[in-house]
């Protein structure tokens, strides 16, 4: 079988299950291209100039197996063990949420407000996509925290992969608790940035998620309570109770669902009535990031 024949076969197999999705169709040809390139250990661009090349029996069998798994909605990123984020490749597995392009808006915002004296805390780091990207882009010290030790193992691996492990301190625990336990106080001549992409999907919306997400990605990294703001509410409570350990100039950057653009600021003002709050949009023009000066 040639590369073109394999791609056409893969696309046709994947088309059969697209009707089960809730939010439109994925690009079945792109999925087939990524999986085939992975199986023959070549970049996807290679496929376009080698359509008539034959595929070895071993690579073809591997490709057919992966297409079968993808047809059952297993995410391509979990099948290849990798996902691109902000032009860098990140290791992923079912212990961590797959990085989304929407989250890249957080990177742009933090790059704009960061200073040479900034100290950045990434809460719920998961794969480490945010922390590693910021370390690579800014060369600033970071603290990356996650309640899952399995997720931290992935994040550490990504930090080493991109040669920024010396900039990041990884802590295991619930939100900011391990940072408080370290008894570190950020001096007032510093600038703190607390960023978080925590679970924010409402429980009632769980059943409507695409099977790619619902059946494979970690539920604990997705569901944020009745209104989707449960973890952000706890984070803001922790910051409020320990406000004295952060410098006067502290910014909090949160990723939200667009439907929370009113609820999130209201929740934040329960803890910080005088906070300066802005809502920034992602690349699709949807309300995605809350920027707070507390």
ABEGO torsion letter per residue (X at the ends): XBAAAAAAAAAAAAAAAAAABABEBBBAAAAAAAAAAAAAGBBAAAAAAAAABBBBAAAAAAAAAAAAAAAAGBBAAAAAGBBBBGGBBBBBBAABBBBBAAAAAAAAAAAAABBAABBBBBBGAEAGAAAAAAAAAAGBBBBBBBABAAAAAAAAAAAAAAGAAAABBBBBEBEAAAAAAAGBBBBAABBBBBBBBBBABBAAAAAABBAAAAAABBAAAABAEAAGAAAAAAAAAAAAAAAAABBABBBBBBBBBAAAAAAAAAAAAAABAABBBBBBBBAAGBBABBBBBX
